[in-house]
Amino acid sequence: MVSDETAYRKYLAGDEAAAQLLVERYGDALTLYINGVLGDIHEAEDLMIEAFAHIFARERPIQDGCFKAYLYKTGRNLALRCKTRRRFFLPLEELPFELPTGLFQNEQHQQLYAALGKLKKEYRETLFLVYFEELSYRQAAQVLGRTEQQVTNLVYRGKQQLKQLLEQEGYQYEN
């Protein structure tokens, strides 16, 4: 399997298929992540394309293992900028970060999804990046514009709050 950074370098060398590989690899997941920030799937699709366009438009100094974090950070920044513009024109209430419902198929996953929906936005977003998108703490810190220690703290507190919520709802842990 070709690494993200190798595919990016191949694209910069003129291989259009390498760009397509990266879009196929991360396009849908990035769209869902941006949708969680905005609450508008159509706008999220546009911003996903724009995030890739920003990265593909000119060469970026991306270190090994950092392409995904750089892409998500770009997408997040575009989403926050869009959200600010939208708020300027239309005073919309703060939309909570939402996870895609299609990820959860059985009853336990539905309980988990419901509990995640009750977490503070910063906990929910951090847990999503670390556990669903499998970013390292360092990469999640890059995306969120926080330090690695802050992400560590957010993950810990988010898991603690999630555990409390699940226990309140009678969630049974499997051995």
C-alpha positions, 0 to 999 in steps of 0.5 A, a space after each residue: 500500500 502506498 503511503 499518503 506522503 508517497 502518493 502526494 509526492 507522486 502527484 506533485 511529480 505529475 501522477 494524477 492517479 496518486 491524487 485520486 488515490 488520496 481523495 478516495 482514501 480520505 474524501 468521505 471521512 473528511 466530508 463527514 468530519 467537516 459536516 460534524 463541524 458545520 451541520 451541512 452535508 452539502 457545504 461539507 462536500 464543497 469544503 472537502 473538495 476545497 481542502 484537497 484543492 488547497 493541498 494540491 494547488 501548490 507544494 506543501 512541506 508535509 512530513 512523513 505520517 502527517 498528510 492526514 493531519 494536515 488535510 484534516 486541519 485544512 478542512 477544519 480551518 475552512 469549516 470554521 471560516 465558513 461557519 464564521 461567515 455564515 454567522 455574520 450573515 445569518 445568526 445561527 445557533 451553535 451546531 453541535 459536532 455530530 458523528 455519522 449515524 451510519 457508523 453504528 449498526 447494533 444496539 451497543 453502538 447506538 448507545 455509544 452514539 447517543 452518549 457521544 452526542 451528550 458530550 461537550 463538543 471539544 470532547 466529542 471532536 477530540 474522541 472522534 479524531 483519535 478513535 474513529 479517524 485513528 489520528 495520533 495525539 500529535 496529529 489531533 493536536 495539529 488539527 485542533 490547534 492545541 498542544 499534545 498535552 491538551 489533547 491528552 487531557 481532552 481524551 482522558 476527560 472525554 472518556 471519563 464523561 462518556 463512561 459516566 454517561 454510559 453507566 447512568 444509562 445502564 450500559 453493561 460492559 462486556 468482559 
